[in-house]
């Protein structure tokens, strides 16, 4: 085998390996649920940023509220999904208009938005650097 043939074969092998790696990175490994979506897509909770009839959500992930600034209707039910490995709270500051209590890691809690329109600052009482604002309109 000549030196040129050896280089071509090696180049072809490297190219094939790169293509295989690229395709593998794009694959979900066949891990889909009944709706045909991947579990990651199913677990993703939409971060509502405006008043939505019915249920709205705050997701806690990586010690961050998402969305940190949420607009809701008076009396809306707000579900809080804790995707962190640590417990958290969603507690209004000032007059304590709402408080989820402690939400364990991987658990979900709820609270009812105040019936009075206004802007309500909130935080995690366990991790006070975690902050957000609930605006009732």
C-alpha positions in Angstrom: 0.0 0.0 0.0 1.4 3.4 -0.9 1.8 6.3 1.4 -0.9 8.2 -0.5 -3.4 5.4 -0.2 -2.7 5.2 3.6 -3.4 8.9 4.0 -6.6 8.7 1.9 -7.8 5.8 4.0 -7.0 7.6 7.3 -8.7 10.8 6.0 -11.8 8.8 5.0 -11.9 7.1 8.4 -11.5 10.4 10.3 -14.3 12.0 8.1 -16.6 9.0 8.8 -15.9 9.3 12.5 -16.7 13.0 12.5 -20.0 12.4 10.6 -21.0 9.6 13.0 -20.3 11.9 16.0 -22.3 14.7 14.5 -25.3 12.4 13.9 -25.0 10.9 17.4 -25.1 14.4 18.9 -28.3 15.2 17.0 -30.0 12.0 18.0 -32.3 11.6 21.0 -31.4 7.9 21.2 -35.0 7.0 20.4 -36.0 8.2 23.9 -39.5 9.6 23.1 -42.8 9.5 24.9 -46.3 8.7 23.6 -46.6 12.2 22.1 -43.4 11.8 20.1 -41.5 14.4 22.1 -38.4 13.8 24.1 -38.6 13.8 27.9 -36.6 17.0 28.0 -39.2 18.7 25.9 -41.9 17.3 28.1 -40.2 18.4 31.3 -39.7 21.9 30.0 -42.2 24.2 31.6 -43.2 27.2 29.6 -42.3 30.4 31.4 -45.3 32.6 31.2 -44.6 36.3 31.1 -48.0 37.7 30.7 -51.5 37.2 32.2 -52.7 33.8 31.1 -56.2 32.5 32.0 -55.9 29.5 34.2 -52.6 28.2 35.6 -49.3 30.0 35.3 -45.9 28.7 36.5 -42.6 29.7 38.0 -39.8 27.2 37.5 -36.9 27.2 39.9 -33.7 25.9 38.2 -30.1 26.6 39.1 -31.1 28.8 42.0 -33.1 31.1 39.6 -36.8 31.9 39.2 -38.0 31.7 35.7 -39.5 33.9 34.8 -38.2 36.2 37.5 -40.8 38.9 36.5 -44.3 37.4 36.0 -47.6 39.1 35.2 -50.8 37.4 36.3 -54.5 38.1 36.7 -55.8 38.8 40.3 -56.4 35.6 42.1 -54.5 33.4 39.6 -53.3 30.1 40.7 -49.5 30.0 40.4 -47.7 26.7 40.3 -44.0 26.6 41.4 -41.9 23.8 40.0 -38.6 23.2 41.9 -36.2 21.5 39.5 -33.2 22.2 41.8 -31.6 19.7 44.2 -32.2 22.1 47.1 -35.5 23.2 48.8 -36.8 26.7 48.0 -39.7 29.0 48.8 -41.5 31.7 46.8 -42.4 34.3 49.5 -43.7 37.8 49.0 -41.6 40.4 50.8 -43.2 43.3 52.8 -46.8 42.3 53.6 -46.2 38.6 52.8 -49.2 38.6 50.4 -48.2 35.0 49.3 -45.9 32.2 50.4 -45.5 28.7 49.1 -43.8 27.4 52.2 -40.8 25.2 51.7 -40.9 23.3 48.3 -38.6 20.2 48.5 -36.1 19.5 45.7 -38.0 18.1 42.7 -41.4 19.0 44.1 -44.1 21.4 43.2 -46.0 24.0 45.2 -48.8 26.5 44.5 -50.0 29.9 45.7 -52.8 32.2 44.8 -51.9 35.6 43.5 -53.2 38.6 45.5 -56.6 39.9 44.4 -55.3 43.5 44.6 -53.5 44.7 41.4 -49.9 45.8 42.0 -46.3 44.8 42.0 -45.2 42.2 44.6 -41.5 41.5 45.2 -40.7 38.0 46.2 -37.7 35.9 47.2 -36.6 32.5 48.4 -36.4 32.8 52.2 -33.8 29.9 52.2 -31.7 31.6 49.5 -32.4 35.4 49.8 -30.3 36.2 46.7 -33.1 34.6 44.6 -35.5 37.3 43.8 -38.4 38.1 41.5 -41.5 40.2 41.0 -45.1 39.2 40.6 -47.2 41.9 38.9 -51.0 41.5 39.3 -52.9 43.4 36.6 
